[in-house]
Amino acid sequence: MPPPSTPVTKDLMTTTASPRHLAGRPTAIPAPTASSSAPVAGSRTATTSRLLQQVTPAVSGLRTFGDIGRHLLIPLFLATGMALAYLGAFHQPTPHALPTAVVGTSVEAKVFAQQLNDASDGALTVRTVPTADDARRMIRGRELSGAYQTVGDHAVLFVSPADSATTATAVTEAFAPIAYAQHQPLKVQDVVPVGSHDRSGQGLFFLLVALSIGGYTSAIAISAAAAHLTVLGRVGVAAATTAVVAALGTIVAGPVYGIITEHHVAIWAMAWLYVAGITLVGLGLHPIFKRWTTPLLTMLFVMLNFTSSGGVFQSQLMPRFFSALHGFWNGAAWLEAASSRTYFRGADMGRPVLTLVLWALGGLALIALSHTWSVHRNRVADEDVAVSAEEEGVLAT
């Protein structure tokens, strides 16, 4: 009996199938796998990565350049503004309508005054006054810049260096050729001389510079350090700070250097009013202009203020633009009031003091307006946030 055959196990994975075996069976088509598309996706990712690596430094450089440019706008603005203001106001002082007089009531004196008017081409405004005492009185009252009188074999020119040394020089230059043409020696009489400790006559102007800088820097400091206080709280801090700034300036100009010899309290009070006006304007502007408040205050109280104040050249020697500012700017008002109190006791102080008051009131009004604007802006922002939160809640449901 033959032995049973051993069963053969075939590996279907390795056995070769005959054509007959494959006949009648469908041909299997391999399905695409993830590994088949991986090279394409990987290539796209690599390309995008390379592009980002190339673009990112350029974008970063542009952003850096933009940041630097925005920060440089302020110094560029200040440099340009200073150059335009100071050179525009001081580079070519030219008299226009300088108030002067000829002493005398005769027909000859009136004809002479008219001839001077016609020959000056608008540089002088010449009138006649009866006597030399009248001329001195009007100069002390700041109604005249100079007066010319013929006395025997010489001529006398009355001027006021305390009012403005540059104006006194301009008046002398205008009348000296006239005396020379008449073959008469010219004697210049200082009706209101400068103080013994203020030989340039510009001590009060330099005090104005110190007060102005103290005023607008106080506004910036209070806006930053006292932002958490109420509006009335910030105004109170401003009042106290400006009083101290005015006191320090008055002490330095008075007891320390002797420029102010009397009426210290009155000059301190006017300085306080002046500095307070600047600081209040700064507090009113800060909520709106933020970091641009400093250059804006510099424009208002340095560029336009010092050039129109009359401390270097009086309004009759300024270009028309700065001469117009002189009529209502607070620096010009304070300098006129302080010099009148120091040198010209008979001069009218009502208009300059009123100007200082109006500037301070304008600062308070600006604070009220900017506060109202800030409250409205914050309320609108809060309402927008509430609406956005409500919309997100609706979408979530």
C-alpha positions in Angstrom: 0.0 0.0 0.0 1.6 3.2 -1.0 2.4 5.8 1.7 0.1 8.8 1.9 1.4 11.8 0.0 2.6 14.8 2.0 0.4 17.9 1.5 2.2 20.7 -0.3 1.7 24.2 1.1 2.0 27.0 -1.5 2.9 30.6 -0.8 0.4 32.5 -2.8 2.6 35.6 -2.4 5.6 33.9 -4.1 4.0 31.3 -6.4 3.9 32.3 -10.0 0.4 32.2 -11.4 -0.2 30.8 -14.8 -2.2 32.6 -17.4 -4.9 30.0 -17.0 -5.0 30.8 -13.3 -5.3 34.5 -13.9 -7.9 34.1 -16.6 -11.3 35.3 -15.5 -10.0 37.4 -12.6 -10.0 41.1 -12.7 -6.7 42.9 -12.8 -6.1 44.8 -9.6 -5.2 48.5 -10.0 -3.1 49.7 -7.0 -4.8 52.6 -5.2 -2.7 55.7 -4.8 -1.1 56.1 -1.4 0.0 59.0 0.6 3.6 58.2 -0.2 2.9 58.8 -3.9 1.8 62.5 -3.3 4.3 63.3 -0.6 7.1 64.4 -3.0 4.8 67.0 -4.6 3.5 68.4 -1.3 7.0 68.5 0.1 8.3 70.4 -2.9 5.6 73.0 -2.5 6.3 73.4 1.2 10.0 73.8 0.5 9.4 76.4 -2.2 7.1 78.4 0.1 9.7 78.3 2.9 12.4 79.5 0.5 10.2 82.4 -0.6 9.4 83.4 3.0 13.1 83.3 3.9 13.8 85.7 1.0 10.8 88.1 1.7 11.0 88.2 5.5 14.3 90.2 5.7 12.9 92.7 3.2 9.7 93.2 5.1 11.6 93.5 8.4 13.9 96.0 6.8 10.9 98.1 5.5 9.2 98.0 8.9 12.4 99.1 10.7 12.9 101.9 8.1 9.4 103.0 8.6 9.7 103.0 12.4 12.9 105.0 12.2 11.3 107.4 9.8 8.3 108.0 12.0 10.6 108.8 15.0 12.7 111.1 12.9 9.7 113.2 11.8 9.8 115.1 15.1 13.5 116.2 15.0 13.2 117.0 11.3 10.0 119.1 12.1 11.8 120.9 14.9 14.9 121.6 12.9 13.0 122.9 9.9 10.6 124.9 12.0 13.3 126.6 14.1 15.2 127.5 10.9 12.2 129.0 9.3 11.0 130.9 12.4 14.3 132.3 13.6 15.8 133.1 10.3 12.5 134.4 8.9 12.0 136.8 11.9 15.6 138.0 12.5 17.6 137.7 9.2 16.6 141.2 7.8 15.1 143.6 10.3 13.5 146.5 8.5 11.7 149.4 10.1 8.1 149.9 9.1 5.8 152.6 10.6 8.3 153.3 13.4 6.6 155.9 15.6 8.8 159.0 15.9 8.3 162.7 16.4 9.8 166.1 15.6 9.8 168.6 18.5 8.2 171.9 17.6 4.9 173.5 16.7 6.1 175.9 13.9 5.2 175.6 10.3 8.8 174.7 9.6 8.7 171.8 12.1 5.4 170.4 10.6 6.8 170.6 7.1 10.0 168.9 8.2 8.0 166.1 9.8 6.0 165.7 6.6 9.2 165.6 4.5 10.6 162.9 6.8 7.4 160.9 6.4 7.6 161.1 2.6 11.3 160.3 2.4 11.1 157.3 4.7 8.9 155.3 2.3 6.9 153.9 5.2 9.8 153.1 7.5 8.8 156.0 9.8 5.6 157.6 11.1 6.7 161.1 12.0 4.5 163.5 13.9 5.1 166.7 15.8 5.0 167.3 19.6 5.0 170.7 21.3 8.0 170.3 23.7 10.9 168.1 24.6 9.0 167.2 27.9 6.1 166.0 25.8 8.4 163.9 23.8 10.0 162.3 26.9 6.6 161.7 28.4 5.4 159.9 25.3 8.5 157.8 25.1 8.0 156.8 28.8 4.4 155.9 27.9 5.7 153.7 25.0 3.9 155.9 22.5 7.0 156.9 20.7 10.3 155.1 19.8 12.2 158.4 19.4 12.0 162.1 18.9 14.2 164.6 17.1 14.8 168.2 18.2 17.0 171.0 16.8 18.4 173.1 19.6 20.6 176.0 18.5 23.8 174.7 16.9 23.1 171.0 17.6 20.4 168.4 17.5 19.1 166.1 20.2 17.6 162.6 19.6 15.5 161.1 22.4 15.5 157.3 22.5 14.6 154.5 24.9 17.1 151.6 25.1 15.0 150.0 27.9 12.1 149.7 25.4 14.4 148.1 22.8 18.1 148.5 22.2 17.7 147.5 18.5 14.9 150.0 18.0 17.0 152.8 19.6 19.7 151.9 17.1 17.3 151.9 14.2 16.0 155.4 15.2 19.6 156.7 15.6 20.5 155.3 12.1 17.4 157.1 10.7 18.0 160.5 12.1 21.9 160.7 12.2 22.1 161.4 8.5 19.6 164.2 8.9 21.7 165.9 11.5 24.8 165.4 9.4 23.0 167.0 6.4 22.1 170.0 8.6 25.7 170.3 9.8 24.6 169.8 13.4 26.3 167.6 15.9 23.8 164.9 17.2 23.4 164.2 20.9 21.5 161.0 21.8 19.7 161.2 25.1 18.5 157.9 26.8 15.1 158.8 28.2 14.6 155.4 29.8 18.0 153.7 30.1 18.5 150.0 30.9 19.2 148.8 34.4 22.7 148.6 35.7 22.6 144.8 35.8 20.9 144.5 32.4 23.2 146.3 30.0 21.8 144.5 26.9 18.2 145.3 27.9 17.2 141.7 27.1 17.2 140.3 30.6 13.4 140.1 30.7 13.4 138.4 27.3 15.7 135.6 28.6 13.5 135.2 31.6 10.6 134.8 29.1 12.6 131.9 27.5 13.0 130.2 30.9 9.4 130.6 31.8 8.2 129.3 28.5 10.3 126.2 28.6 9.2 125.6 32.2 5.6 126.0 31.1 5.4 123.5 28.3 7.6 120.9 29.9 5.4 121.0 32.9 2.4 120.3 30.7 4.2 117.1 29.3 5.2 116.0 32.8 1.8 116.5 34.3 0.1 114.7 31.4 2.3 111.7 31.9 2.5 111.5 35.7 -1.0 112.7 36.7 -3.0 110.9 34.0 -4.8 108.9 36.7 -6.2 112.1 38.3 -9.4 113.8 37.4 -9.5 116.8 35.2 -9.8 119.2 38.2 -6.9 117.3 39.8 -4.6 117.9 36.9 -5.6 121.5 36.7 -4.8 121.9 40.4 -1.4 120.3 39.9 -0.8 122.6 37.0 -1.7 125.7 39.1 0.7 124.7 41.8 3.5 123.8 39.5 3.3 126.9 37.4 3.3 129.1 40.5 6.6 127.4 41.5 8.1 127.9 38.0 7.2 131.6 38.0 8.6 132.0 41.5 11.9 130.4 40.6 12.2 132.5 37.5 11.4 135.7 39.4 13.9 134.9 42.1 16.7 134.2 39.6 16.0 137.4 37.7 15.4 139.5 40.8 17.6 138.8 43.9 20.1 136.6 42.1 21.0 138.7 39.0 19.3 142.1 39.8 17.5 142.4 36.5 14.2 143.0 38.4 14.8 145.5 41.1 11.2 146.2 42.3 7.6 145.0 41.9 8.7 141.4 42.4 5.2 140.2 43.5 3.5 141.8 40.5 5.9 140.4 38.0 5.7 137.0 39.7 1.9 137.1 39.4 2.1 138.0 35.7 4.7 135.2 35.2 2.4 132.8 36.9 -0.5 133.8 34.6 1.8 133.4 31.6 3.2 130.0 32.5 -0.2 128.7 33.6 -1.6 129.6 30.2 1.1 127.6 28.4 0.7 124.6 30.7 -3.1 124.6 30.5 -2.9 124.7 26.7 -0.5 121.7 26.8 -2.8 119.7 29.0 -5.7 120.4 26.6 -3.7 119.3 23.6 -2.1 116.1 25.0 -5.2 113.8 24.9 -5.6 114.6 21.2 -2.0 114.8 19.9 -0.2 112.4 22.3 3.5 112.2 21.4 3.1 115.1 18.9 2.2 117.4 21.8 5.8 118.3 22.5 6.7 119.5 19.0 3.3 121.3 18.7 4.0 123.2 22.0 7.5 123.9 20.8 6.1 125.5 17.7 3.5 127.5 19.6 5.7 128.7 22.5 9.2 128.7 21.0 9.2 129.1 17.3 6.3 131.6 17.1 6.5 132.9 20.6 10.1 134.1 20.9 10.2 135.5 17.4 7.1 137.6 17.9 7.7 138.6 21.5 9.7 141.8 20.7 12.6 140.7 22.9 15.1 140.9 20.0 13.3 143.2 17.6 10.2 145.1 18.2 7.1 144.6 16.0 8.0 147.7 13.9 11.2 145.9 12.8 9.7 142.4 12.3 8.3 140.9 9.0 4.6 141.4 8.7 3.7 137.8 9.8 5.5 138.0 13.1 4.4 141.6 13.6 0.8 140.4 13.3 1.4 137.7 15.9 2.9 140.2 18.3 -0.5 141.8 18.7 -2.1 138.9 20.4 0.5 136.3 21.3 1.0 135.6 25.0 4.8 136.0 25.0 4.6 139.4 23.6 1.9 140.3 26.2 4.0 139.1 29.1 7.2 140.9 28.0 5.3 144.1 27.4 3.7 143.9 30.8 6.9 143.0 32.7 9.0 145.7 31.0 6.3 148.3 31.6 6.2 147.3 35.3 10.0 147.4 35.5 10.9 150.5 33.4 7.8 152.3 32.2 5.6 153.1 35.1 3.2 155.3 33.1 2.6 152.7 30.4 -0.8 151.1 30.0 -0.8 147.5 31.1 -4.5 146.7 30.6 -4.2 145.1 27.1 -1.2 142.8 27.8 -2.7 141.6 31.1 -6.0 140.9 29.4 -4.2 138.9 26.7 -2.6 136.7 29.3 -6.0 136.1 31.0 -7.5 135.2 27.7 -4.8 132.7 26.9 -5.3 131.0 30.3 -9.0 130.9 29.8 -8.4 129.4 26.4 -6.3 126.7 28.0 -9.1 125.8 30.4 -11.6 125.7 27.5 -9.3 123.4 25.5 -9.0 121.1 28.5 -12.8 120.9 28.7 -13.1 120.2 25.0 -10.4 117.5 24.9 -11.8 115.8 28.0 -15.3 115.7 26.4 -13.8 114.3 23.2 -11.8 111.6 25.1 -14.9 110.6 27.1 -16.9 110.3 23.8 -14.2 108.3 22.1 -13.9 105.9 25.1 -17.7 105.4 25.2 -17.8 104.5 21.5 -14.9 102.1 21.9 -16.7 100.4 24.8 -19.8 100.1 22.8 -17.9 98.5 19.9 -16.4 96.0 22.3 -19.8 95.1 23.7 -21.3 94.6 20.2 -18.4 92.4 19.2 -18.8 90.2 22.3 -22.6 89.9 21.6 -22.0 88.9 18.1 -19.4 86.2 19.1 -22.0 84.8 21.6 -24.6 84.6 18.9 -22.2 82.8 16.6 -21.2 80.4 19.3 -24.9 79.3 19.8 
